Amino acid sequence: MYEFFVTSMLIAALVLLLIALLAAERLVRTHHGQKVDFFRKYPIQPGDIVFLGDSLTDGCRWDELFPGFPVKNRGINADTTAGVLERISDITGGKPKAIFILIGTNDLPWYLQRENEDILSTYEEILERIRLESPHTRVFVQSLLPRAARYARRIKILNQRLKRMAERRGLTFVDVYPRLAAPDGSIRPELSNDRLHLMGSGYQIWAEVLRPHLESLR
């Protein structure tokens, strides 16, 4: 009887988890569609400096951090490398001056079952599409940012591979990770209240790392 009860509770818990994941996925798809539609109504223009990525990018007011620069925020909450690949033509179609790309952390959770090679392969496709569709755009590949300690080893491996990928393509790799990471590879606790997203001080540090690269675009 006890074993039957435990098994029933486990099955119920798994069913509830599946329902929650499906509901979350539905919300993410809806939000993604809303943002993409808005961005299409207000397209990228030649000369724009685009910040492209997920909620880490979306959560910042880049125009306030970099006044005087023609910046456009094209981050979407919960986006992945596959999501950016799907919408990259909306970016390249405007022939921007530069793209600062940070994407990949949402590919890491276990339930997406994305191996490092899958993530990097999609990233390569994004960069190739930019090269083909907007060849004069300068591309800045940013390192994945630290998050909870359990992701540290994988993020370090991906960042090493992204650096090599950028260098092979003649692109600029911007390593933000060391400025935000604690000794154990997690995000410094004073910079985040959820071990993933940044507080104001985190964005301030990120902007300090990026500023010389934006100045080079003047």
Secondary structure as UniProt FT lines:
FT   HELIX           2..41
FT   TURN            46..47
FT   STRAND          49..53
FT   HELIX           55..58
FT   HELIX           62..65
FT   TURN            67..68
FT   STRAND          71..75
FT   TURN            77..78
FT   HELIX           81..92
FT   TURN            93..94
FT   STRAND          98..102
FT   HELIX           105..107
FT   HELIX           110..112
FT   HELIX           116..133
FT   TURN            135..136
FT   STRAND          138..142
FT   HELIX           149..151
FT   HELIX           152..168
FT   TURN            169..170
FT   STRAND          172..174
FT   HELIX           177..180
FT   TURN            183..184
FT   HELIX           189..191
FT   HELIX           200..215
FT   TURN            216..217
//
